[in-house]
């Protein structure tokens, strides 16, 4: 039974009015989203490395601060890597996230899911195997995700193998 074959969806859509009918919507939902589709399946190890490198380069290009890379492999099944970065203002946080989404689409990784763009205090970009958190510094200090995931925080004064980008002076 398809998604729209339930009796509750009988007559859903009106082709005469220019709306998509149930068959067309069902086809669109089941359509592959490119070579590196992120919805519903994981990318290959080579694809994960490429995805990670694109994310890192995008954050660095947009002058994100205190970039921390957390290797989640073996810790959780939600993703292989988590990036945590800061922007100096709400405007920069939003711009970093929007540019990242555009670059991932352009690279063929499909449309990532971005949450928090309305406020831009904390924006989450879910690219499947890589999750990116972009914070304003005050919000990042409050939630302290690095500590929760066992990584070294940006203000600890310690170094980490996974650290990328530049630190604030």
C-alpha positions in Angstrom: 0.0 0.0 0.0 1.5 3.3 -1.0 1.7 6.4 1.1 -1.4 8.0 -0.5 -3.5 4.9 -1.1 -5.1 5.1 2.3 -8.9 6.0 2.1 -8.2 9.3 4.0 -6.3 10.5 1.0 -9.0 9.7 -1.6 -9.3 12.6 -4.1 -6.2 14.2 -2.7 -4.8 16.8 -5.3 -6.6 18.2 -8.2 -4.9 18.0 -11.6 -7.3 20.5 -13.1 -6.4 23.1 -10.5 -2.6 22.6 -11.0 -2.0 20.6 -7.8 -0.1 17.4 -7.8 -2.1 14.2 -7.4 -1.3 11.4 -5.0 0.6 9.3 -7.6 2.9 12.3 -8.5 3.5 13.2 -4.9 4.3 9.5 -4.1 6.8 9.4 -7.0 8.5 12.6 -5.9 8.8 11.2 -2.3 10.5 8.0 -3.6 12.7 9.7 -6.2 16.5 9.4 -5.6 18.1 12.7 -4.7 21.4 12.4 -6.5 24.6 10.4 -6.3 25.2 11.1 -2.6 21.6 11.2 -1.3 21.6 11.9 2.4 18.0 11.1 3.2 17.5 7.5 4.1 20.9 6.1 3.4 24.5 6.6 4.4 27.3 7.8 2.0 30.3 5.7 1.2 33.5 6.1 3.3 35.1 8.1 0.5 31.9 10.2 0.4 32.0 10.8 4.1 35.6 12.1 3.9 34.6 14.3 1.0 31.6 15.6 2.9 33.7 16.2 6.0 36.3 18.2 3.9 33.6 20.3 2.2 32.1 21.2 5.6 35.5 22.1 7.1 36.4 24.2 4.0 33.0 26.0 4.1 33.3 26.9 7.8 36.9 28.1 7.3 35.9 30.2 4.2 33.1 31.9 6.2 35.5 32.7 9.1 33.8 30.5 11.6 35.6 30.5 14.9 36.7 27.8 17.3 35.9 24.9 14.9 35.9 21.6 16.7 35.5 18.3 14.8 34.2 15.4 16.9 34.6 11.9 15.5 31.3 10.1 16.4 32.2 6.8 14.7 31.6 4.0 17.3 29.9 6.5 19.8 26.6 6.8 18.0 24.8 5.8 14.8 23.4 9.3 14.1 26.5 10.5 12.2 30.2 9.9 11.7 31.3 13.5 12.4 30.0 16.5 14.3 31.3 20.0 13.8 30.8 22.7 16.4 31.7 26.2 15.4 30.9 29.8 16.4 29.9 32.9 14.5 30.4 36.4 16.0 26.8 37.5 15.5 23.4 36.2 14.5 23.9 37.4 11.0 27.2 35.6 10.7 25.8 32.4 12.2 23.0 32.5 9.6 25.3 33.2 6.7 27.7 30.4 7.7 24.8 27.9 7.8 23.2 29.1 4.5 26.5 29.0 2.6 27.1 25.5 4.0 23.7 24.3 2.7 24.4 25.8 -0.7 27.9 24.3 -1.0 26.6 20.8 0.0 23.8 21.0 -2.6 26.3 22.2 -5.3 28.7 19.3 -4.4 25.8 16.8 -5.0 25.1 15.7 -1.4 21.4 16.6 -1.7 19.6 19.2 0.3 20.7 19.1 4.0 18.2 19.9 6.7 18.8 23.2 8.5 17.1 24.1 11.7 17.3 27.4 13.6 17.7 29.8 10.7 14.8 31.9 12.0 16.7 33.0 15.2 20.3 32.2 14.2 21.5 31.8 17.8 22.1 28.1 17.1 21.7 26.6 13.7 21.9 22.8 13.1 22.8 21.6 9.6 22.1 17.8 9.3 24.0 16.5 6.2 23.4 12.9 7.1 26.8 11.5 8.0 28.0 14.9 9.2 26.1 17.2 11.6 27.1 20.8 12.0 26.2 23.1 14.9 26.9 26.8 14.4 26.4 28.9 17.6 26.8 32.4 18.8 29.5 32.2 21.5 27.2 32.8 24.5 24.8 30.1 23.4 27.7 27.7 22.7 29.1 28.2 26.1 25.7 27.6 27.7 25.1 24.2 25.9 28.7 23.1 25.8 28.2 20.2 23.4 31.9 19.5 23.2 31.8 18.4 26.9 28.8 16.3 26.4 30.4 14.4 23.5 33.8 14.1 25.3 35.6 16.5 23.1 37.8 19.4 24.3 35.9 22.7 24.5 37.1 25.9 22.8 38.0 27.7 26.0 39.8 24.8 27.7 43.3 25.9 26.5 44.0 22.3 25.4 44.6 21.1 21.9 42.8 18.4 20.0 43.6 16.3 17.0 40.2 17.2 15.5 40.5 20.9 15.9 40.3 23.0 12.8 40.2 26.7 12.0 41.4 29.6 14.1 40.9 30.5 17.7 39.8 33.9 18.9 42.5 36.1 20.5 
